Amino acid sequence: MLIVIDIGNTNITIGIYKDDKLIGNYRLTTKMKRTSDEYGFMILNFLSASKASADDIKDVIISSVVPKIMHSFLNGIRKYMHKEPIVVGPGIRTGISVKAENPKAVGADRIVDAAGAYYEYGGPCLVVDFGTATTYDYVDANGNFEFGVIALGIETSAQAMWTQAAKLPEIEIKKPKTILNKTTTTSMQAGLVYGYIGQSEYIIKQFKKELGVDMKVIATGGLGKIIYKNTDEIDIYDRDLTFKGLKHIYEKYTNEKKRLETKVG
């Protein structure tokens, strides 16, 4: 069995694979300070919920954009899983060639999503991840990560409204039935969701226009489903895209490790 973990700015998502089947999908809040013991016990509990134990786990692979929690998190895995985690970063073959001006500055989460989209659906493709920030990343037919756009996330935009404007309330992010609204709450919801649909459609159309190629558009991220349901510009919504990307990278990593061991032997 394999544990795949994505540590984002808002949430830590944890997937448990048994062979090729995802049997567990769990989520933690990132911003809460935790010890290595807390992380370890939580992962053990998630394993138990999936009817598995630490002894069943072959490996753990992680992508992270939050360096400050990595020491405790990695130690929790070492202590309770008895495994040395594989961390996506320099030296780990992903199958995606990053053509950015500074490849090291591209977040591991974006590379993992690109790998998931490319190996699951083929290229060229545009990967849209609706997270704390919303990222639009283009991968060509050869698996080259070529171009990216980063925008403010939906929930981040909502939080900016209700924390910076004293009279605006905290709201549920959902699409109202119409853009014609008479309450503060539904007016905010309309501005957020209709506005974000428009932003997403414009950015996707501009990618297609400037590149002049036919591409699949794959969305992921917790709030991505809302946008996907309300536009024809997104072809596929895959909530488990990051997990799939981590699994593909793990397979490439283990195949390369076996190749090198065979070569040395």
PyMOL commands that set and color helices and strands:
alter all, ss='L'
color gray80, all
select helices_A, chain A and resi 36-49+54-56+67-81+103-105+108-121+154-164+184-211+224-228+241-264
alter helices_A, ss='H'
color red, helices_A
select strands_A, chain A and resi 2-7+11-18+21-29+59-64+86-87+97-98+125-130+133-139+144-152+216-220+236-237
alter strands_A, ss='S'
color yellow, strands_A
deselect
rebuild
show_as cartoon
